[in-house]
Amino acid sequence: MKFSRLVPCALVIALLVAPAALAQTTAAPAATAASAAPAAPAAGPPGFRGEFLAQQDRVEKQILGLADATPADKFGWRPAPGVRSISEVYIHIVGGNYLLAGLAGIKPPGALDKDMEKNVTEKAKVIDELKKSFAHLRAGIAPMPDADLDKSVKFFGRDFTVRGVLLTAANHEHEHLGQSIAYARMNGITPPWAAEQARQMKEMMEKKPADAPAKK
């Protein structure tokens, strides 16, 4: 709404004859505030794809955060013979992301190492492979037409929709995040988000309540 509609006519006339410096002085703080304001986050795709990518963001951060919090010399640890090690669980997540994305119609970036779980064991390389598989999954889902979600695909001999395959991909990541949390706890490693929640809870409990107002 224009300023002239908000004030009496006499005030409008007074402002018109005021020095130009006044206008510059009053406009400067507004411009400064606008430039200091953080940019709004880019809107994600609508519907299921946006919801999938939102949960993907959370599970990625937790998996990567836990992997980063795990000492490099623990990546070969396994709870028992014949069970996947810490690094093998993470690379299994990588393989699942590529496999399930492929079943959903997202082409893999190239030939994949079938023995990746055995060949990629160093912490830095494991984390790098996790990041690449997450990026691949995101890049394939974000531009996917909504109509494709209801397309029928074969999933290990069963009839599935693309949406169902993507839900399986999300479930697979969360399942092995849970496994990785158990592995971490067995090695005395606290998941980073749990440590932050504990810190916040401690601060809240230690904070003194505000003084009650004096009674009259």
N, C-alpha and C positions, 0 to 999 in steps of 0.2 A: 504494500500500500504506500502511496506517495506521501512524503512528509507534509505537504501542504494540506492534506486531509486530516492531519492529526493535531494541528495547532491553529489558533485564531489567525485571521488574516493580518492583523497588526504585527504579530510576531514574525510572520513570513516576510513582510516588508523589511523589518529590522534586520533579519538575517541576510536578505539580498544586498543590503548596503554595508554590511559588516566587512572588515578587511578579509582578503583572501587567505591570509595566514591563519585565521580562525578555522576556516574549513580544513586547511591542511593539518592543523594541530589535532582537531577532533577526529579526523579520518585516520591518522597514523596508528593509534592504538588498535583500531579495528583491523587494519591491515596486518599489524604485527600478530594479533591474536589468530587471524585466519591462517597466516603462514606457519604459526607454531602448532596449530591443531594437527593431530596425526591423520594421515590419509585413511579413509574408510577401506576396510578389507574388500578385495574383489569378490563379487558374488559368485558362488559356485553354481553348478548346473542344478536345475530344478528336480523335484521329485526324488525317486529312488537313487539316482546317480549321486545327487548332492548328499543324501543321507549316508550312502555307502562311503563316499569320500570323507565325510565328517568323522565317521567311526574309524576309517582308515588312518586318518591323521592321528587319532589318539593311540591306536595300537602300534603304529610305527614309532611314535615317540617313546612308548614304553619298552618296546623291543630293543630299539637302538640305545635307549638310556641304560637298560639293564646290561646289554652287551658291553657298553663302554665302562660301566661300573665294575665289570668282572676283570680281575687281573689276567694278564696275558698267559701266565703259567697255569691258569685254571681251565683254559679252553680245551685241553685234552682230558679233563676229568670226566668220569662216567660213574654212575652209582653202582654198577655191577657189570661183570663181563657180558658181552653180547648186547648191551644197551647203548643207545646213542650217547656220545659225549656231548659236552656243552657246544662245541663248535659244530658237531654234526646235526644237532637240533636246529641251530640257526641256519645252516646250509639246507636242511630239509625244508625249512620255511621258504627259502629262496626257490628251491625246485618246485615246491607247491605253487608258488605265485606264478611261475612261468607256465607250468602244466595247466593249471586251472584257467589262467588267462587265455591260453591257447584254445582250450575247449569252449571258451566263451567267444571265440572268433578274433582274439587279439594275437596277431602274429608275433612269434618270438623274435628277439633281436638278431638271432643267428644260431649256429649250431651250439648246443649246450653240452657240457661235459657230464656224461652219465655217472662218472665217479667223482663228482664235485665234493660230495660229503667226505671222501677220503683224501682228496687232493687239496682242498682249501681248508686249512686248519689254523693259520695264523690270525691273531685277533684283528689286525688292521685289514687284512684281505677279507675276512669274514664280514666285517662291518661294511666294507665297500660293496660286497656282493649283495648284502641286505638292502643297502640304499639303492642300488641299481634295479633290483627286482621290484622294490616299492615304486620307484619312478616309472618303471615299465607298466605296472598295473594301473597307476593313476593316468598315465598318458593314453592308455587304451580305453579307459572308462569315461573320462571327462567328455570327449567328443561323440560318444556312442549315441546314435539316435534312440529315443525312447522306444520306438517301435521294435527295435532289435531285442529288447529285453524279454519280449514274449516269444521270440523265435525258438523253435524246438531244436534241440541238439542231443546227440547221443553222449551219455555220461556213463562210461564203463558198462555199456550194454543197455542202459536204461534211458527212457525218454525224460529229458529235463528241459527247462527253459534256460535261456542265458541268465536270467535273473537268479534262478536256482543255483546255477554254477557259481555265480559271484557271491551268493550267500554262503556257499560251501567254502569259497576262498577266504571269506571273512572268518568263518568258524574255524578253519584250519589254522589261521594266524593266531587266533585267541587261544585255541587248544594248546598250541606249542609255546605260547607266551606263558600259560599256566605251568607247563612242564619246566620252562626255563626259570620261573620264579621258585619252584620247588628245588631245582638244582642249586640256585643261588643261595637259598636259605640253608641248605645242607652244607654249604661252604662258608657260612657266616657272612654272606653278602646281603645287605638290605637294599631292596629296590629303591631307586632314587626318589620316586614319587611317594613311597611309603615313609621314607625318612623326612621328606618335606612336610607331609601331613602330620607326622609326629612332632616336628618342630613347631608347627603352627598351633597344634593342640596344647603343647607345653606353654607357649607364650600366652595363649588364651587363658589357661588355668592359673598362670602366675600373675596375670594382670589384675591389679587391684580394682575393685569396683569403684565407680564414681561416688564421691561423697553425696550422701542423701541431703536434700534441701532441709534447711533448719525449720523446725516447727514454730509456728507463731504462737 
